[in-house]
Amino acid sequence: MGVRKNHAILGARQLSAYFRSKGKILTVEEYVAATDVPIAPTYLIKYFKSYDLALEWTIKLDPTIVNDLRPAPPAPKAAPKPKPAPKAKVKKDDE
């Protein structure tokens, strides 16, 4: 196994643990703006050539990460209560 592949595997494991701690898979902009990343963006490019390839390696090593970190679907809204039918007016006969 080459050195680059070793770095890629170790880096993908670190990214997987980082994304799980954050609760979501970050976009490139979010990753670069974050200050607590496990791999600096320049080294990320060095090891993986691009952020997309880093995500592919992460998914390859941890296949359940996408399903685990997918946001939960919003709860369905409760159906509105039906309005009661209008009552029929009773006419009084005056005698």
C-alpha positions as CSV (number, residue, x, y, z in Angstrom):
1,M,0.0,0.0,0.0
2,G,1.4,3.4,-0.9
3,V,2.0,6.3,1.4
4,R,-0.7,8.3,-0.3
5,K,-3.3,5.6,0.2
6,N,-2.4,5.2,3.9
7,H,-2.8,9.0,4.4
8,A,-6.1,8.8,2.5
9,I,-7.5,6.0,4.7
10,L,-6.4,7.6,7.9
11,G,-7.7,11.0,6.8
12,A,-11.1,9.5,5.7
13,R,-11.4,7.9,9.2
14,Q,-10.7,11.2,10.8
15,L,-13.2,13.0,8.6
16,S,-15.8,10.4,9.4
17,A,-15.3,10.9,13.1
18,Y,-15.4,14.7,12.7
19,F,-18.6,14.7,10.6
20,R,-20.3,12.4,13.2
21,S,-19.3,14.7,16.0
22,K,-20.7,17.7,14.0
23,G,-23.9,15.8,13.2
24,K,-23.7,16.5,9.5
25,I,-21.4,16.3,6.4
26,L,-20.0,19.8,5.9
27,T,-19.8,21.5,2.6
28,V,-16.5,22.8,1.3
29,E,-17.2,26.4,2.5
30,E,-18.3,25.2,5.9
31,Y,-15.2,22.9,6.2
32,V,-12.8,25.7,5.3
33,A,-14.5,28.2,7.6
34,A,-14.4,25.7,10.6
35,T,-11.5,26.2,13.0
36,D,-11.6,22.7,14.6
37,V,-11.1,20.5,11.5
38,P,-8.9,17.4,11.9
39,I,-7.1,17.9,8.6
40,A,-6.1,21.4,7.3
41,P,-7.7,22.2,3.9
42,T,-4.3,22.3,2.3
43,Y,-3.4,18.8,3.5
44,L,-6.8,17.6,2.5
45,I,-6.1,18.7,-1.1
46,K,-2.6,17.1,-0.8
47,Y,-4.0,13.7,0.3
48,F,-7.2,13.5,-1.7
49,K,-6.7,16.0,-4.6
50,S,-10.2,17.5,-3.9
51,Y,-12.9,17.8,-1.3
52,D,-15.2,15.6,-3.3
53,L,-12.7,12.8,-3.4
54,A,-12.2,13.1,0.3
55,L,-16.0,12.6,0.8
56,E,-15.9,9.6,-1.6
57,W,-13.2,8.0,0.5
58,T,-15.1,8.8,3.7
59,I,-18.2,7.2,2.3
60,K,-16.2,4.2,1.1
61,L,-14.7,3.6,4.5
62,D,-17.9,4.4,6.5
63,P,-20.8,3.5,4.2
64,T,-23.5,4.2,6.9
65,I,-22.4,7.8,7.4
66,V,-24.8,9.3,4.8
67,N,-27.8,7.6,6.2
68,D,-26.9,8.3,9.8
69,L,-26.3,12.0,9.3
70,R,-29.2,12.6,6.9
71,P,-31.5,15.2,8.5
72,A,-34.7,13.7,9.9
73,P,-37.8,14.5,7.7
74,P,-40.0,17.1,9.3
75,A,-42.9,15.7,11.3
76,P,-46.2,15.8,9.3
77,K,-48.5,18.5,10.3
78,A,-51.7,17.4,12.1
79,A,-54.7,17.5,10.0
80,P,-57.0,20.4,10.9
81,K,-60.1,19.4,12.8
82,P,-63.2,19.5,10.7
83,K,-65.6,22.3,11.4
84,P,-68.9,21.2,12.9
85,A,-71.8,21.2,10.4
86,P,-74.0,24.2,10.9
87,K,-77.1,23.5,12.9
88,A,-80.4,23.8,11.1
89,K,-82.5,26.6,12.3
90,V,-85.8,25.7,13.8
91,K,-88.7,27.9,12.9
92,K,-91.2,28.5,15.6
93,D,-94.9,28.6,14.6
94,D,-96.8,31.3,16.5
95,E,-100.3,30.4,17.4
